[in-house]
Amino acid sequence: MPDIVKLAIGFGVGFSVVVVILFSLISGVDRGLEIGLIAGAVAVVATPLIAHKLAPRFGVSLSGTSGPRQRRSIVLAMPRGVALEKARAAAEAIGTQVTEVDAKGLVAGKVPGDGRRSYGERITMSLVDLPDGHTEVTVASAPVLWTTLVDYGKGRENVEAIVRHLGAA
């Protein structure tokens, strides 16, 4: 589900509940439910429109690749053994504490969080041999805290930095 849809539903439901409570206290439960449902529907429709206007002002991307879970692939013109070492070096270059390197083609680690944008990310790279002797490296980033909905581009930044480092190798 795209982030903007999650945002709209979350805001719409939250706004609806607040309106139901307020109007129920003011004018009774029946009238509060009526007005709350209408307000929630309006909020669900209006949120994407407002978010697309305000997001660029706050440096937030609402494109299809936004969100904390990121994945990119790159094909390297080298055998898997060499690509595995390059992948490890690329991960360490962005500050990843590498916790696992598997001869089958897995590099895993954790990027410490800065506390403002994220609490840290798990970076995994899986390597697959291609028939022409090349290696495909898939880089993935996911937040350490599974409930994270927004990481302010930190996951994308990590994945793109690793892919750039691998592409330069």
C-alpha positions in Angstrom: 0.0 0.0 0.0 1.5 3.4 -1.0 2.6 5.7 1.9 0.1 8.4 0.8 -2.8 5.9 1.2 -1.6 4.9 4.7 -1.3 8.5 5.6 -4.8 9.3 4.3 -6.4 6.4 6.1 -4.5 7.0 9.3 -5.3 10.7 9.4 -8.9 10.2 8.3 -9.6 7.6 11.0 -7.8 9.6 13.7 -9.6 12.8 12.7 -12.9 11.0 12.6 -12.5 9.6 16.2 -11.5 13.0 17.5 -14.6 14.7 15.9 -16.9 11.9 17.1 -15.7 12.4 20.7 -15.9 16.2 20.6 -19.3 16.4 18.9 -20.7 13.6 21.1 -19.8 15.6 24.2 -21.3 18.8 22.7 -24.4 17.6 20.9 -25.1 14.0 21.8 -23.9 10.6 20.5 -26.1 10.4 17.4 -25.1 13.8 16.1 -21.5 13.1 17.0 -21.4 9.9 15.0 -22.9 11.6 11.9 -20.6 14.5 11.9 -17.6 12.3 12.7 -18.2 10.0 9.8 -18.6 12.9 7.4 -15.4 14.6 8.8 -13.4 11.4 8.5 -14.5 10.9 4.9 -13.5 14.5 4.0 -10.2 14.0 5.8 -9.4 10.8 3.8 -10.1 12.6 0.5 -8.4 15.8 1.4 -5.2 14.3 3.0 -3.5 13.2 -0.3 -4.3 16.6 -1.9 -2.9 18.5 1.1 0.1 16.2 1.6 1.3 16.5 -2.1 1.2 20.3 -1.6 3.0 20.4 1.7 5.5 17.4 1.4 8.0 19.2 -0.8 8.2 22.1 1.7 9.4 19.7 4.3 11.7 17.7 2.0 9.6 14.6 2.1 9.1 12.5 -1.1 5.7 10.9 -1.7 6.8 9.0 -4.8 6.4 5.3 -5.2 9.8 4.7 -3.7 9.2 6.5 -0.5 8.9 4.6 2.7 11.4 3.0 5.0 11.9 -0.3 3.2 14.1 0.1 0.1 15.5 -2.4 -2.4 17.8 -1.9 -5.5 19.7 -4.3 -7.7 23.0 -3.8 -9.6 24.8 -6.2 -11.9 28.6 -6.4 -11.4 31.0 -7.7 -14.1 32.9 -9.9 -11.7 32.6 -13.4 -10.1 30.6 -13.8 -6.8 33.7 -14.1 -4.6 35.1 -10.8 -5.7 31.6 -9.2 -5.6 31.1 -10.5 -2.1 34.2 -8.6 -0.9 33.2 -5.5 -2.8 29.7 -5.7 -1.2 31.2 -6.0 2.3 33.5 -3.0 1.6 30.6 -0.9 0.3 28.5 -1.7 3.4 31.4 -0.7 5.7 32.0 2.5 3.7 28.6 3.8 4.7 29.1 2.9 8.4 27.4 -0.5 8.4 28.5 -2.8 11.3 28.7 -6.0 9.2 27.4 -8.9 11.3 27.3 -11.7 8.8 29.1 -12.6 5.6 27.9 -15.9 4.0 29.9 -17.6 1.3 26.6 -18.4 -0.4 26.1 -14.7 -1.1 24.7 -12.8 1.8 26.1 -9.8 3.5 24.1 -8.4 6.5 24.6 -5.7 9.0 23.2 -2.7 10.8 23.6 1.0 10.3 23.3 2.8 13.6 20.6 5.4 13.8 21.1 9.0 14.5 17.9 9.3 16.7 16.4 12.1 14.5 15.6 10.4 11.3 15.8 6.7 12.3 16.8 4.3 15.0 19.0 2.4 12.6 18.5 0.1 9.5 19.2 -3.5 8.7 21.1 -3.7 5.5 21.2 -7.0 3.6 22.8 -7.8 0.3 22.2 -11.0 -1.6 24.4 -12.0 -4.4 23.3 -14.3 -7.3 25.6 -15.7 -10.0 24.5 -14.9 -13.5 25.2 -17.2 -16.5 27.6 -14.8 -18.1 30.0 -14.8 -15.1 28.5 -11.6 -13.7 26.9 -11.2 -10.3 23.7 -9.5 -9.4 23.7 -7.8 -6.1 20.4 -6.9 -4.5 20.7 -4.3 -1.7 17.9 -4.0 0.8 17.3 -1.7 3.8 14.7 -2.0 6.4 14.3 -0.1 9.7 15.5 -1.9 12.9 12.2 -0.8 14.6 9.6 -2.7 12.6 6.8 -0.1 13.4 8.7 2.6 11.5 6.5 4.2 8.8 8.6 7.2 7.9 12.4 7.3 7.9 12.8 10.7 6.1 14.8 9.0 3.2 17.4 7.4 5.4 16.8 3.9 3.9 16.9 5.1 0.4 20.0 7.1 1.1 21.8 4.0 2.5 20.8 1.8 -0.5 21.7 4.4 -3.1 25.1 5.0 -1.4 25.9 1.3 -1.5 24.8 0.9 -5.1 26.9 4.0 -6.0 29.9 2.5 -4.2 29.4 -0.9 -6.0 29.0 0.8 -9.3 32.3 2.6 -8.9 34.1 -0.6 -8.0 
